[in-house]
């Protein structure tokens, strides 16, 4: 079973959670990941959102829980990153 995931799809999923006002634990992003490809796409999406300052990552203590919250960056993802840069497909 070779399911494919795109970074763009994962960005959309993370943004929807954040825009709904939810902060969440870093590990929660990967709980339902069905494959290594999905984990990679999710992690790349998270890095892109950090770069765009749309999400913020905090950790209270060394080895403590890593939390993801809404960042202060512009919400105009489409203008900031050409879709061709983030739509590559990742599969196992």
N, C-alpha and C positions, 0 to 999 in steps of 0.2 A: 504494500500500500504506500504509494508515493505522493503524499499530499504536499502541495506547494504553498508557500506563504510569501507575501511581499512586505517589505519594510513599510510601504505606504499604508497597507491595511493595518499593520500593527500601530503605526502612528495614530491613525484614526481611532482605534480602540482605546489607546492610552488617553488621547485628547478628550474623548467622550467621557471617560471616567473622571478626569480632572475638571472638565467643564460642568459636570453634574455636582461639583462641590465635594468630591470625595478625595481625601488623602488616603494613601494606602501604603502598605509595607512592600518593599522591594521584592521579597520572595513571592508575594501574591501574583506578580506578573507571570510567574513561571509555573504555578501550581497546576494549571490545566494544559500546559504545553505537552503535546502528544509526540513530539519528535525533537531531535537536535536542531533541525532546520527551523522549527518554530521558535525555539529558544534563541537562536542566532538572530532571526528577524526581529524578535521582540527586543533583544538587547541593543541591536543597531538602531531601532526606532527610539528607544529610550535615550541613547547617546545623541541622536539628532535633536530630540526635543530639549535636551540639556543644552546643547550648542545654541539652539534658538532661544534659550531662556524661557521656554514655555512650561517647563517643569523644574522643580528645585529638589535636590536630594540633600537630606540632612541625616546626621547620625549623632545622637546625644552622647554616647560613650564609645570608647574603643570596644570593638566587637559587639556593639549594641545594634539594635534594630535600625535598619535603613528605611527612612520614610520618604515618600514621593508626594510632593504637594505642588500646587499651582505656582508657576513662576511669574516673573514680571515682564516677560518678553511679549513682543507683538503677536497677536493671534493670526496674523496674515501669513500663514505657512505657505500658501500658494505663491505669493510674491517673493518670499525669502528663498525658497528652494525649488528649482525646476523639477517637475515631476519625474523627469528622466533620471535624475540623480537618486531618487528614493524608491523607484518602482521596480527595482530588480527583484527577481524571483529567487527565493532560497528554498532548496529542497534537500532532502536527506541523501 
